[in-house]
């Protein structure tokens, strides 16, 4: 059985799922960062399919880059939070890795979900 990678983004300022947030996935090969895919969260704050589906799932170092500045809307002043990078490792190719993000315009939290 092959593993897969998912996310769920909740907007804690509104108390709602963060719909329409762009999320980029990168894979590290030594110190080289390679873009894998760009996805956008749906009305439930999730992507419609796994960010890294079973056929592409591999042990390694990864980064999810959440585009929160665009999600919360830009003004003429710089946003306090613009991009949130979360770097993590996958060491079990048969496991489900879930990386949730709780975010407001001024703070964020994450953990390894289930």
Biopython code that builds the backbone (N, CA, C, O; Angstrom):
import numpy as np
from Bio.PDB.StructureBuilder import StructureBuilder

atoms = [
    (1, "UNK", "N", (0.844, -1.188, 0.000)),
    (1, "UNK", "CA", (0.000, 0.000, 0.000)),
    (1, "UNK", "C", (0.887, 1.248, 0.000)),
    (1, "UNK", "O", (1.815, 1.358, 0.801)),
    (2, "UNK", "N", (0.597, 2.173, -0.892)),
    (2, "UNK", "CA", (1.376, 3.409, -0.993)),
    (2, "UNK", "C", (0.708, 4.515, -0.198)),
    (2, "UNK", "O", (-0.516, 4.557, -0.073)),
    (3, "UNK", "N", (1.528, 5.412, 0.339)),
    (3, "UNK", "CA", (1.020, 6.536, 1.104)),
    (3, "UNK", "C", (0.610, 7.692, 0.219)),
    (3, "UNK", "O", (0.677, 7.607, -1.008)),
    (4, "UNK", "N", (0.179, 8.786, 0.859)),
    (4, "UNK", "CA", (-0.199, 9.988, 0.131)),
    (4, "UNK", "C", (-0.139, 11.172, 1.083)),
    (4, "UNK", "O", (-0.057, 10.999, 2.299)),
    (5, "UNK", "N", (-0.182, 12.395, 0.514)),
    (5, "UNK", "CA", (-0.053, 13.632, 1.273)),
    (5, "UNK", "C", (-1.281, 14.505, 1.062)),
    (5, "UNK", "O", (-1.714, 14.721, -0.070)),
    (6, "UNK", "N", (-1.845, 15.011, 2.174)),
    (6, "UNK", "CA", (-2.999, 15.901, 2.107)),
    (6, "UNK", "C", (-2.785, 17.099, 3.035)),
    (6, "UNK", "O", (-1.871, 17.111, 3.859)),
    (7, "UNK", "N", (-3.647, 18.100, 2.881)),
    (7, "UNK", "CA", (-3.649, 19.262, 3.764)),
    (7, "UNK", "C", (-5.081, 19.713, 3.991)),
    (7, "UNK", "O", (-5.992, 19.319, 3.263)),
    (8, "UNK", "N", (-5.269, 20.539, 5.003)),
    (8, "UNK", "CA", (-6.557, 21.151, 5.301)),
    (8, "UNK", "C", (-6.237, 22.505, 5.917)),
    (8, "UNK", "O", (-5.520, 22.575, 6.915)),
    (9, "UNK", "N", (-6.756, 23.575, 5.341)),
    (9, "UNK", "CA", (-6.442, 24.921, 5.812)),
    (9, "UNK", "C", (-7.708, 25.549, 6.396)),
    (9, "UNK", "O", (-8.748, 25.625, 5.742)),
    (10, "UNK", "N", (-7.585, 25.997, 7.651)),
    (10, "UNK", "CA", (-8.700, 26.658, 8.319)),
    (10, "UNK", "C", (-8.322, 28.100, 8.627)),
    (10, "UNK", "O", (-7.251, 28.373, 9.170)),
    (11, "UNK", "N", (-9.207, 29.008, 8.275)),
    (11, "UNK", "CA", (-9.038, 30.441, 8.523)),
    (11, "UNK", "C", (-9.596, 30.725, 9.916)),
    (11, "UNK", "O", (-10.810, 30.821, 10.095)),
    (12, "UNK", "N", (-8.712, 30.859, 10.894)),
    (12, "UNK", "CA", (-9.174, 31.041, 12.269)),
    (12, "UNK", "C", (-9.732, 32.441, 12.518)),
    (12, "UNK", "O", (-10.422, 32.656, 13.514)),
    (13, "UNK", "N", (-9.448, 33.386, 11.641)),
    (13, "UNK", "CA", (-10.008, 34.735, 11.788)),
    (13, "UNK", "C", (-11.502, 34.737, 11.472)),
    (13, "UNK", "O", (-12.282, 35.443, 12.112)),
    (14, "UNK", "N", (-11.888, 33.943, 10.484)),
    (14, "UNK", "CA", (-13.303, 33.891, 10.104)),
    (14, "UNK", "C", (-14.029, 32.687, 10.698)),
    (14, "UNK", "O", (-15.259, 32.652, 10.746)),
    (15, "UNK", "N", (-13.251, 31.699, 11.150)),
    (15, "UNK", "CA", (-13.853, 30.477, 11.659)),
    (15, "UNK", "C", (-14.348, 29.560, 10.561)),
    (15, "UNK", "O", (-15.199, 28.701, 10.791)),
    (16, "UNK", "N", (-13.804, 29.746, 9.348)),
    (16, "UNK", "CA", (-14.250, 28.977, 8.182)),
    (16, "UNK", "C", (-13.062, 28.302, 7.496)),
    (16, "UNK", "O", (-11.911, 28.673, 7.728)),
    (17, "UNK", "N", (-13.347, 27.306, 6.651)),
    (17, "UNK", "CA", (-12.272, 26.747, 5.827)),
    (17, "UNK", "C", (-11.695, 27.828, 4.916)),
    (17, "UNK", "O", (-12.408, 28.737, 4.489)),
    (18, "UNK", "N", (-10.408, 27.722, 4.625)),
    (18, "UNK", "CA", (-9.731, 28.699, 3.760)),
    (18, "UNK", "C", (-9.876, 28.259, 2.304)),
    (18, "UNK", "O", (-9.000, 27.584, 1.763)),
    (19, "UNK", "N", (-10.963, 28.636, 1.689)),
    (19, "UNK", "CA", (-11.239, 28.276, 0.292)),
    (19, "UNK", "C", (-10.466, 29.195, -0.646)),
    (19, "UNK", "O", (-10.397, 30.403, -0.422)),
    (20, "UNK", "N", (-9.889, 28.623, -1.690)),
    (20, "UNK", "CA", (-9.210, 29.406, -2.717)),
    (20, "UNK", "C", (-7.767, 29.765, -2.409)),
    (20, "UNK", "O", (-7.208, 30.654, -3.051)),
    (21, "UNK", "N", (-7.150, 29.095, -1.442)),
    (21, "UNK", "CA", (-5.746, 29.375, -1.136)),
    (21, "UNK", "C", (-4.834, 28.525, -2.018)),
    (21, "UNK", "O", (-5.016, 27.314, -2.138)),
    (22, "UNK", "N", (-3.861, 29.175, -2.625)),
    (22, "UNK", "CA", (-2.879, 28.481, -3.453)),
    (22, "UNK", "C", (-1.835, 27.826, -2.549)),
    (22, "UNK", "O", (-1.348, 28.436, -1.598)),
    (23, "UNK", "N", (-1.500, 26.570, -2.864)),
    (23, "UNK", "CA", (-0.513, 25.798, -2.112)),
    (23, "UNK", "C", (0.444, 25.155, -3.112)),
    (23, "UNK", "O", (0.022, 24.460, -4.036)),
    (24, "UNK", "N", (1.741, 25.400, -2.911)),
    (24, "UNK", "CA", (2.767, 24.790, -3.764)),
    (24, "UNK", "C", (3.480, 23.699, -2.985)),
    (24, "UNK", "O", (3.737, 23.848, -1.790)),
    (25, "UNK", "N", (3.800, 22.601, -3.661)),
    (25, "UNK", "CA", (4.591, 21.536, -3.061)),
    (25, "UNK", "C", (5.943, 21.488, -3.751)),
    (25, "UNK", "O", (6.032, 21.512, -4.978)),
    (26, "UNK", "N", (7.002, 21.419, -2.936)),
    (26, "UNK", "CA", (8.373, 21.285, -3.429)),
    (26, "UNK", "C", (8.996, 20.037, -2.828)),
    (26, "UNK", "O", (8.669, 19.649, -1.707)),
    (27, "UNK", "N", (9.891, 19.413, -3.576)),
    (27, "UNK", "CA", (10.681, 18.268, -3.106)),
    (27, "UNK", "C", (12.139, 18.699, -3.116)),
    (27, "UNK", "O", (12.580, 19.381, -4.041)),
    (28, "UNK", "N", (12.884, 18.307, -2.100)),
    (28, "UNK", "CA", (14.310, 18.622, -2.027)),
    (28, "UNK", "C", (15.129, 17.420, -2.472)),
    (28, "UNK", "O", (14.928, 16.303, -1.995)),
    (29, "UNK", "N", (16.048, 17.662, -3.386)),
    (29, "UNK", "CA", (17.038, 16.668, -3.797)),
    (29, "UNK", "C", (18.374, 17.257, -3.370)),
    (29, "UNK", "O", (18.911, 18.139, -4.040)),
    (30, "UNK", "N", (18.910, 16.770, -2.254)),
    (30, "UNK", "CA", (20.037, 17.408, -1.573)),
    (30, "UNK", "C", (19.586, 18.829, -1.211)),
    (30, "UNK", "O", (18.623, 18.989, -0.462)),
    (31, "UNK", "N", (20.256, 19.850, -1.723)),
    (31, "UNK", "CA", (19.856, 21.225, -1.408)),
    (31, "UNK", "C", (19.091, 21.888, -2.547)),
    (31, "UNK", "O", (18.809, 23.085, -2.487)),
    (32, "UNK", "N", (18.755, 21.132, -3.574)),
    (32, "UNK", "CA", (18.019, 21.665, -4.718)),
    (32, "UNK", "C", (16.525, 21.492, -4.473)),
    (32, "UNK", "O", (16.053, 20.383, -4.226)),
    (33, "UNK", "N", (15.786, 22.595, -4.543)),
    (33, "UNK", "CA", (14.334, 22.593, -4.334)),
    (33, "UNK", "C", (13.644, 22.507, -5.684)),
    (33, "UNK", "O", (13.812, 23.386, -6.529)),
    (34, "UNK", "N", (12.860, 21.439, -5.889)),
    (34, "UNK", "CA", (12.144, 21.228, -7.158)),
    (34, "UNK", "C", (10.648, 21.393, -6.942)),
    (34, "UNK", "O", (10.072, 20.802, -6.028)),
    (35, "UNK", "N", (10.023, 22.204, -7.795)),
    (35, "UNK", "CA", (8.570, 22.374, -7.722)),
    (35, "UNK", "C", (7.899, 21.097, -8.222)),
    (35, "UNK", "O", (8.257, 20.571, -9.276)),
    (36, "UNK", "N", (6.926, 20.603, -7.460)),
    (36, "UNK", "CA", (6.207, 19.377, -7.822)),
    (36, "UNK", "C", (4.826, 19.699, -8.377)),
    (36, "UNK", "O", (4.456, 19.221, -9.449)),
    (37, "UNK", "N", (4.063, 20.515, -7.642)),
    (37, "UNK", "CA", (2.691, 20.795, -8.062)),
    (37, "UNK", "C", (2.184, 22.051, -7.350)),
    (37, "UNK", "O", (2.638, 22.395, -6.258)),
    (38, "UNK", "N", (1.233, 22.722, -7.996)),
    (38, "UNK", "CA", (0.491, 23.823, -7.387)),
    (38, "UNK", "C", (-0.974, 23.415, -7.351)),
    (38, "UNK", "O", (-1.521, 22.942, -8.347)),
    (39, "UNK", "N", (-1.604, 23.602, -6.197)),
    (39, "UNK", "CA", (-3.018, 23.276, -6.060)),
    (39, "UNK", "C", (-3.714, 24.445, -5.363)),
    (39, "UNK", "O", (-3.058, 25.327, -4.809)),
    (40, "UNK", "N", (-5.040, 24.442, -5.396)),
    (40, "UNK", "CA", (-5.852, 25.475, -4.742)),
    (40, "UNK", "C", (-6.872, 24.766, -3.862)),
    (40, "UNK", "O", (-7.489, 23.783, -4.272)),
    (41, "UNK", "N", (-7.042, 25.280, -2.645)),
    (41, "UNK", "CA", (-7.995, 24.655, -1.734)),
    (41, "UNK", "C", (-9.434, 24.885, -2.194)),
    (41, "UNK", "O", (-9.767, 25.916, -2.778)),
    (42, "UNK", "N", (-10.267, 23.895, -1.913)),
    (42, "UNK", "CA", (-11.679, 23.959, -2.293)),
    (42, "UNK", "C", (-12.509, 24.621, -1.180)),
    (42, "UNK", "O", (-11.947, 25.185, -0.241)),
    (43, "UNK", "N", (-13.826, 24.553, -1.284)),
    (43, "UNK", "CA", (-14.710, 25.211, -0.311)),
    (43, "UNK", "C", (-14.558, 24.664, 1.103)),
    (43, "UNK", "O", (-14.944, 25.320, 2.070)),
    (44, "UNK", "N", (-13.995, 23.461, 1.224)),
    (44, "UNK", "CA", (-13.774, 22.853, 2.537)),
    (44, "UNK", "C", (-12.357, 23.110, 3.053)),
    (44, "UNK", "O", (-11.988, 22.597, 4.110)),
    (45, "UNK", "N", (-11.551, 23.902, 2.318)),
    (45, "UNK", "CA", (-10.183, 24.191, 2.733)),
    (45, "UNK", "C", (-9.211, 23.058, 2.452)),
    (45, "UNK", "O", (-8.101, 23.041, 2.985)),
    (46, "UNK", "N", (-9.622, 22.116, 1.621)),
    (46, "UNK", "CA", (-8.791, 20.970, 1.247)),
    (46, "UNK", "C", (-8.549, 21.005, -0.259)),
    (46, "UNK", "O", (-9.230, 21.733, -0.981)),
    (47, "UNK", "N", (-7.594, 20.233, -0.729)),
    (47, "UNK", "CA", (-7.446, 20.094, -2.173)),
    (47, "UNK", "C", (-8.359, 18.961, -2.636)),
    (47, "UNK", "O", (-8.652, 18.040, -1.873)),
    (48, "UNK", "N", (-8.803, 19.034, -3.883)),
    (48, "UNK", "CA", (-9.750, 18.035, -4.387)),
    (48, "UNK", "C", (-9.139, 16.639, -4.477)),
    (48, "UNK", "O", (-9.851, 15.639, -4.393)),
    (49, "UNK", "N", (-7.834, 16.575, -4.646)),
    (49, "UNK", "CA", (-7.118, 15.297, -4.698)),
    (49, "UNK", "C", (-5.899, 15.416, -3.792)),
    (49, "UNK", "O", (-5.518, 16.529, -3.430)),
    (50, "UNK", "N", (-5.276, 14.299, -3.415)),
    (50, "UNK", "CA", (-4.058, 14.411, -2.604)),
    (50, "UNK", "C", (-3.012, 15.284, -3.302)),
    (50, "UNK", "O", (-2.871, 15.246, -4.524)),
    (51, "UNK", "N", (-2.288, 16.063, -2.513)),
    (51, "UNK", "CA", (-1.235, 16.919, -3.067)),
    (51, "UNK", "C", (-0.132, 16.060, -3.666)),
    (51, "UNK", "O", (0.431, 16.389, -4.710)),
    (52, "UNK", "N", (0.163, 14.977, -3.004)),
    (52, "UNK", "CA", (1.145, 14.012, -3.505)),
    (52, "UNK", "C", (0.455, 12.659, -3.481)),
    (52, "UNK", "O", (0.406, 12.006, -2.438)),
    (53, "UNK", "N", (-0.089, 12.222, -4.638)),
    (53, "UNK", "CA", (-0.832, 10.974, -4.678)),
    (53, "UNK", "C", (0.094, 9.753, -4.597)),
    (53, "UNK", "O", (1.309, 9.866, -4.754)),
    (54, "UNK", "N", (-0.500, 8.607, -4.352)),
    (54, "UNK", "CA", (0.248, 7.361, -4.161)),
    (54, "UNK", "C", (1.294, 7.086, -5.247)),
    (54, "UNK", "O", (2.414, 6.710, -4.901)),
    (55, "UNK", "N", (0.993, 7.252, -6.536)),
    (55, "UNK", "CA", (2.013, 6.925, -7.548)),
    (55, "UNK", "C", (3.276, 7.789, -7.471)),
    (55, "UNK", "O", (4.342, 7.356, -7.907)),
    (56, "UNK", "N", (3.170, 9.011, -6.919)),
    (56, "UNK", "CA", (4.307, 9.928, -6.836)),
    (56, "UNK", "C", (4.906, 10.015, -5.437)),
    (56, "UNK", "O", (5.881, 10.736, -5.222)),
    (57, "UNK", "N", (4.335, 9.293, -4.496)),
    (57, "UNK", "CA", (4.735, 9.380, -3.090)),
    (57, "UNK", "C", (6.080, 8.695, -2.887)),
    (57, "UNK", "O", (6.269, 7.544, -3.282)),
    (58, "UNK", "N", (7.015, 9.417, -2.267)),
    (58, "UNK", "CA", (8.358, 8.862, -2.051)),
    (58, "UNK", "C", (8.959, 9.430, -0.779)),
    (58, "UNK", "O", (8.634, 10.543, -0.365)),
    (59, "UNK", "N", (9.833, 8.657, -0.167)),
    (59, "UNK", "CA", (10.589, 9.116, 0.994)),
    (59, "UNK", "C", (11.410, 10.325, 0.582)),
    (59, "UNK", "O", (11.955, 10.359, -0.522)),
    (60, "UNK", "N", (11.504, 11.324, 1.465)),
    (60, "UNK", "CA", (12.313, 12.495, 1.156)),
    (60, "UNK", "C", (11.923, 13.694, 1.988)),
    (60, "UNK", "O", (11.105, 13.611, 2.904)),
    (61, "UNK", "N", (12.542, 14.825, 1.638)),
    (61, "UNK", "CA", (12.262, 16.099, 2.298)),
    (61, "UNK", "C", (11.375, 16.935, 1.375)),
    (61, "UNK", "O", (11.598, 16.988, 0.165)),
    (62, "UNK", "N", (10.369, 17.584, 1.958)),
    (62, "UNK", "CA", (9.378, 18.334, 1.190)),
    (62, "UNK", "C", (9.100, 19.679, 1.838)),
    (62, "UNK", "O", (9.456, 19.922, 2.992)),
    (63, "UNK", "N", (8.451, 20.553, 1.063)),
    (63, "UNK", "CA", (7.984, 21.835, 1.586)),
    (63, "UNK", "C", (6.621, 22.135, 0.988)),
    (63, "UNK", "O", (6.437, 22.063, -0.227)),
    (64, "UNK", "N", (5.672, 22.470, 1.842)),
    (64, "UNK", "CA", (4.409, 23.040, 1.406)),
    (64, "UNK", "C", (4.526, 24.545, 1.594)),
    (64, "UNK", "O", (4.911, 25.009, 2.667)),
    (65, "UNK", "N", (4.197, 25.306, 0.561)),
    (65, "UNK", "CA", (4.271, 26.758, 0.621)),
    (65, "UNK", "C", (2.850, 27.305, 0.445)),
    (65, "UNK", "O", (2.277, 27.252, -0.643)),
    (66, "UNK", "N", (2.306, 27.826, 1.532)),
    (66, "UNK", "CA", (0.936, 28.332, 1.550)),
    (66, "UNK", "C", (0.956, 29.828, 1.243)),
    (66, "UNK", "O", (1.669, 30.587, 1.900)),
    (67, "UNK", "N", (0.179, 30.254, 0.251)),
    (67, "UNK", "CA", (0.136, 31.653, -0.192)),
    (67, "UNK", "C", (-0.942, 32.412, 0.590)),
    (67, "UNK", "O", (-2.001, 32.739, 0.053)),
    (68, "UNK", "N", (-0.658, 32.685, 1.860)),
    (68, "UNK", "CA", (-1.661, 33.305, 2.724)),
    (68, "UNK", "C", (-1.845, 34.792, 2.447)),
    (68, "UNK", "O", (-2.940, 35.317, 2.648)),
    (69, "UNK", "N", (-0.811, 35.478, 1.996)),
    (69, "UNK", "CA", (-0.939, 36.903, 1.679)),
    (69, "UNK", "C", (-1.962, 37.132, 0.585)),
    (69, "UNK", "O", (-2.790, 38.038, 0.685)),
    (70, "UNK", "N", (-1.912, 36.320, -0.454)),
    (70, "UNK", "CA", (-2.895, 36.427, -1.535)),
    (70, "UNK", "C", (-4.285, 36.060, -1.036)),
    (70, "UNK", "O", (-5.270, 36.696, -1.411)),
    (71, "UNK", "N", (-4.368, 35.041, -0.196)),
    (71, "UNK", "CA", (-5.662, 34.602, 0.324)),
    (71, "UNK", "C", (-6.334, 35.707, 1.139)),
    (71, "UNK", "O", (-7.519, 35.978, 0.945)),
    (72, "UNK", "N", (-5.601, 36.343, 2.040)),
    (72, "UNK", "CA", (-6.184, 37.374, 2.890)),
    (72, "UNK", "C", (-6.329, 38.711, 2.172)),
    (72, "UNK", "O", (-6.945, 39.636, 2.702)),
    (73, "UNK", "N", (-5.771, 38.820, 0.981)),
    (73, "UNK", "CA", (-5.902, 40.034, 0.188)),
    (73, "UNK", "C", (-4.804, 41.016, 0.507)),
    (73, "UNK", "O", (-4.463, 41.246, 1.667)),
    (74, "UNK", "N", (-4.272, 41.576, -0.513)),
    (74, "UNK", "CA", (-3.170, 42.519, -0.343)),
    (74, "UNK", "C", (-3.713, 43.943, -0.342)),
    (74, "UNK", "O", (-4.683, 44.265, -1.027)),
    (75, "UNK", "N", (-3.058, 44.777, 0.445)),
    (75, "UNK", "CA", (-3.334, 46.209, 0.398)),
    (75, "UNK", "C", (-2.020, 46.872, -0.002)),
    (75, "UNK", "O", (-1.073, 46.183, -0.380)),
    (76, "UNK", "N", (-1.952, 48.170, 0.075)),
    (76, "UNK", "CA", (-0.706, 48.845, -0.275)),
    (76, "UNK", "C", (0.392, 48.539, 0.732)),
    (76, "UNK", "O", (1.575, 48.564, 0.393)),
    (77, "UNK", "N", (0.003, 48.251, 1.968)),
    (77, "UNK", "CA", (0.989, 47.898, 2.992)),
    (77, "UNK", "C", (1.321, 46.416, 2.879)),
    (77, "UNK", "O", (0.445, 45.618, 2.546)),
    (78, "UNK", "N", (2.568, 46.029, 3.149)),
    (78, "UNK", "CA", (2.913, 44.602, 3.103)),
    (78, "UNK", "C", (2.120, 43.820, 4.155)),
    (78, "UNK", "O", (1.889, 44.302, 5.263)),
    (79, "UNK", "N", (1.717, 42.623, 3.789)),
    (79, "UNK", "CA", (1.023, 41.751, 4.730)),
    (79, "UNK", "C", (2.007, 41.268, 5.790)),
    (79, "UNK", "O", (3.189, 41.078, 5.502)),
    (80, "UNK", "N", (1.526, 41.071, 7.009)),
    (80, "UNK", "CA", (2.401, 40.528, 8.047)),
    (80, "UNK", "C", (2.841, 39.122, 7.658)),
    (80, "UNK", "O", (4.031, 38.813, 7.714)),
    (81, "UNK", "N", (1.900, 38.267, 7.266)),
    (81, "UNK", "CA", (2.227, 36.940, 6.744)),
    (81, "UNK", "C", (1.953, 36.924, 5.252)),
    (81, "UNK", "O", (0.867, 37.299, 4.811)),
    (82, "UNK", "N", (2.921, 36.496, 4.485)),
    (82, "UNK", "CA", (2.772, 36.447, 3.032)),
    (82, "UNK", "C", (2.760, 34.996, 2.556)),
    (82, "UNK", "O", (1.750, 34.509, 2.048)),
    (83, "UNK", "N", (3.882, 34.319, 2.723)),
    (83, "UNK", "CA", (3.993, 32.906, 2.372)),
    (83, "UNK", "C", (4.406, 32.147, 3.632)),
    (83, "UNK", "O", (5.286, 32.586, 4.372)),
    (84, "UNK", "N", (3.768, 31.014, 3.865)),
    (84, "UNK", "CA", (4.127, 30.177, 5.006)),
    (84, "UNK", "C", (4.719, 28.883, 4.475)),
    (84, "UNK", "O", (4.003, 28.062, 3.903)),
    (85, "UNK", "N", (6.038, 28.691, 4.662)),
    (85, "UNK", "CA", (6.662, 27.432, 4.254)),
    (85, "UNK", "C", (6.645, 26.443, 5.423)),
    (85, "UNK", "O", (6.999, 26.792, 6.549)),
    (86, "UNK", "N", (6.239, 25.232, 5.146)),
    (86, "UNK", "CA", (6.306, 24.164, 6.147)),
    (86, "UNK", "C", (7.140, 23.047, 5.546)),
    (86, "UNK", "O", (6.718, 22.379, 4.603)),
    (87, "UNK", "N", (8.329, 22.851, 6.104)),
    (87, "UNK", "CA", (9.237, 21.799, 5.633)),
    (87, "UNK", "C", (9.088, 20.584, 6.533)),
    (87, "UNK", "O", (9.010, 20.703, 7.756)),
    (88, "UNK", "N", (9.050, 19.428, 5.916)),
    (88, "UNK", "CA", (8.828, 18.190, 6.655)),
    (88, "UNK", "C", (9.449, 17.028, 5.896)),
    (88, "UNK", "O", (9.777, 17.140, 4.715)),
    (89, "UNK", "N", (9.601, 15.929, 6.588)),
    (89, "UNK", "CA", (10.162, 14.734, 5.976)),
    (89, "UNK", "C", (9.137, 13.625, 5.900)),
    (89, "UNK", "O", (8.290, 13.475, 6.781)),
    (90, "UNK", "N", (9.227, 12.855, 4.839)),
    (90, "UNK", "CA", (8.419, 11.647, 4.685)),
    (90, "UNK", "C", (9.394, 10.480, 4.792)),
    (90, "UNK", "O", (10.326, 10.364, 3.997)),
    (91, "UNK", "N", (9.172, 9.618, 5.782)),
    (91, "UNK", "CA", (10.067, 8.485, 5.947)),
    (91, "UNK", "C", (9.363, 7.136, 5.873)),
    (91, "UNK", "O", (10.019, 6.095, 5.907)),
    (92, "UNK", "N", (8.045, 7.140, 5.771)),
    (92, "UNK", "CA", (7.276, 5.899, 5.646)),
    (92, "UNK", "C", (6.462, 5.958, 4.359)),
    (92, "UNK", "O", (5.442, 6.645, 4.311)),
    (93, "UNK", "N", (6.890, 5.254, 3.316)),
    (93, "UNK", "CA", (6.209, 5.344, 2.021)),
    (93, "UNK", "C", (4.822, 4.705, 1.992)),
    (93, "UNK", "O", (4.153, 4.750, 0.959)),
    (94, "UNK", "N", (4.378, 4.116, 3.092)),
    (94, "UNK", "CA", (3.049, 3.494, 3.128)),
    (94, "UNK", "C", (2.059, 4.285, 3.976)),
    (94, "UNK", "O", (0.912, 3.867, 4.130)),
    (95, "UNK", "N", (2.482, 5.417, 4.527)),
    (95, "UNK", "CA", (1.657, 6.157, 5.479)),
    (95, "UNK", "C", (0.945, 7.340, 4.819)),
    (95, "UNK", "O", (1.371, 7.845, 3.780)),
    (96, "UNK", "N", (-0.154, 7.765, 5.453)),
    (96, "UNK", "CA", (-0.853, 8.984, 5.049)),
    (96, "UNK", "C", (-0.244, 10.133, 5.845)),
    (96, "UNK", "O", (-0.295, 10.129, 7.075)),
    (97, "UNK", "N", (0.325, 11.105, 5.162)),
    (97, "UNK", "CA", (0.857, 12.306, 5.802)),
    (97, "UNK", "C", (-0.149, 13.422, 5.580)),
    (97, "UNK", "O", (-0.521, 13.724, 4.446)),
    (98, "UNK", "N", (-0.583, 14.030, 6.675)),
    (98, "UNK", "CA", (-1.565, 15.110, 6.614)),
    (98, "UNK", "C", (-0.961, 16.321, 7.324)),
    (98, "UNK", "O", (-0.567, 16.230, 8.487)),
    (99, "UNK", "N", (-0.890, 17.464, 6.618)),
    (99, "UNK", "CA", (-0.278, 18.678, 7.163)),
    (99, "UNK", "C", (-1.345, 19.772, 7.191)),
    (99, "UNK", "O", (-1.516, 20.498, 6.211)),
    (100, "UNK", "N", (-2.066, 19.892, 8.316)),
    (100, "UNK", "CA", (-3.073, 20.943, 8.423)),
    (100, "UNK", "C", (-2.439, 22.290, 8.760)),
    (100, "UNK", "O", (-1.353, 22.357, 9.337)),
    (101, "UNK", "N", (-3.138, 23.356, 8.387)),
    (101, "UNK", "CA", (-2.682, 24.709, 8.703)),
    (101, "UNK", "C", (-3.856, 25.484, 9.281)),
    (101, "UNK", "O", (-4.917, 25.581, 8.664)),
    (102, "UNK", "N", (-3.651, 26.035, 10.478)),
    (102, "UNK", "CA", (-4.597, 26.965, 11.090)),
    (102, "UNK", "C", (-3.976, 28.342, 10.921)),
    (102, "UNK", "O", (-2.847, 28.568, 11.358)),
    (103, "UNK", "N", (-4.699, 29.269, 10.289)),
    (103, "UNK", "CA", (-4.063, 30.532, 9.917)),
    (103, "UNK", "C", (-5.006, 31.721, 10.094)),
    (103, "UNK", "O", (-6.215, 31.620, 9.889)),
    (104, "UNK", "N", (-4.411, 32.848, 10.479)),
    (104, "UNK", "CA", (-5.081, 34.147, 10.496)),
    (104, "UNK", "C", (-4.116, 35.110, 9.809)),
    (104, "UNK", "O", (-3.011, 34.700, 9.455)),
    (105, "UNK", "N", (-4.487, 36.360, 9.608)),
    (105, "UNK", "CA", (-3.538, 37.291, 8.983)),
    (105, "UNK", "C", (-2.285, 37.536, 9.828)),
    (105, "UNK", "O", (-1.306, 38.093, 9.332)),
    (106, "UNK", "N", (-2.310, 37.119, 11.116)),
    (106, "UNK", "CA", (-1.212, 37.456, 12.013)),
    (106, "UNK", "C", (-0.556, 36.263, 12.704)),
    (106, "UNK", "O", (0.411, 36.442, 13.445)),
    (107, "UNK", "N", (-1.060, 35.057, 12.478)),
    (107, "UNK", "CA", (-0.461, 33.898, 13.136)),
    (107, "UNK", "C", (-0.834, 32.623, 12.399)),
    (107, "UNK", "O", (-1.751, 32.602, 11.577)),
    (108, "UNK", "N", (-0.090, 31.543, 12.715)),
    (108, "UNK", "CA", (-0.419, 30.241, 12.149)),
    (108, "UNK", "C", (0.073, 29.127, 13.070)),
    (108, "UNK", "O", (0.920, 29.338, 13.937)),
    (109, "UNK", "N", (-0.475, 27.953, 12.857)),
    (109, "UNK", "CA", (-0.092, 26.766, 13.610)),
    (109, "UNK", "C", (-0.260, 25.556, 12.700)),
    (109, "UNK", "O", (-1.136, 25.532, 11.835)),
    (110, "UNK", "N", (0.581, 24.563, 12.904)),
    (110, "UNK", "CA", (0.485, 23.326, 12.136)),
    (110, "UNK", "C", (0.883, 22.153, 13.015)),
    (110, "UNK", "O", (1.413, 22.334, 14.111)),
    (111, "UNK", "N", (0.626, 20.969, 12.532)),
    (111, "UNK", "CA", (0.974, 19.747, 13.236)),
    (111, "UNK", "C", (0.869, 18.596, 12.250)),
    (111, "UNK", "O", (0.359, 18.775, 11.144)),
    (112, "UNK", "N", (1.341, 17.426, 12.631)),
    (112, "UNK", "CA", (1.134, 16.256, 11.773)),
    (112, "UNK", "C", (-0.227, 15.672, 12.115)),
    (112, "UNK", "O", (-0.437, 15.135, 13.203)),
    (113, "UNK", "N", (-1.127, 15.783, 11.184)),
    (113, "UNK", "CA", (-2.490, 15.309, 11.393)),
    (113, "UNK", "C", (-2.645, 13.854, 11.005)),
    (113, "UNK", "O", (-1.669, 13.161, 10.718)),
    (114, "UNK", "N", (-3.876, 13.409, 11.004)),
    (114, "UNK", "CA", (-4.163, 12.018, 10.640)),
    (114, "UNK", "C", (-5.199, 11.974, 9.544)),
    (114, "UNK", "O", (-5.578, 10.892, 9.097)),
]
sb = StructureBuilder()
sb.init_structure("model")
sb.init_model(0)
sb.init_chain("A")
sb.init_seg("    ")
for serial, (resi, resn, name, xyz) in enumerate(atoms, 1):
    if name == "N":
        sb.init_residue(resn, " ", resi, " ")
    sb.init_atom(name, np.array(xyz, "f"), 0.0, 1.0, " ", f" {name:<3s}", serial, name[0])
structure = sb.get_structure()
